[in-house]
Amino acid sequence: MNAATPAKARTARQRAREEITAEILLAARARLAEAGPGELSLRAVARDVGMVSSAVYRYFPSRDDLLTALLISAYDELGVAAEAADDAVPDRDDPAARWTATCTAVREWAIAHPHDYALLYGSPVSGYAAPQDTIVPATRVIVRLVQIIVAAHEAGIPAPVAPVGAPAGFDAAVAGAREAIARFGLGSDADAPAELVGRTLMAWTTIFGTISFELWGHLVGSVEDHAIYYSGVVARLWDDLSG
């Protein structure tokens, strides 16, 4: 009886800590929407949750710790959305459908969470450097996209070939990406043709670049239907990747 009491007490304390942490993060996300990450303040967040600032510091010792938690949370939410969309495709042997579903989910999440997206892919926050803890969450989307591409080429889709006039040194230029593919367990770098790796990088940056242009108004006057335009971009990217 006595031995069990401390364990129960610790569990209750842990639950309380998790609830307060979630409340602080929710308030911080609201602050992001109101003022942007550069103006995020622990004192302001403390006021929003009805706590003294010294109490908030017990959960997040600095603004940078709070920013890191927000980044990880947002990256994980985006990753979950992308992965769930891919997992829901019934025909696992249809890489084009998997690609389309995953890319569509990325845009839908961004449209639904523009301020979180801006934290992830907008201007860097002055004085803040994201720690190593953010790397794995930040790569969830690209890892899933690479898995789809790898599965397609393992199934026999030919790798694309370099266009006429491509600059020399392209293999060396994408060497870091080839190493990353191996590091994430998606195959050895020797198995990843440089041209395919390069086009994957182009697809990745085009996906997020297109979403960013939409969210920040850079397509106004050029694109009438953003959803259709984005779907067309996604389809053309897949065509470019599938040889």
Disulfide bonds with the S-S distance in Angstrom:
none
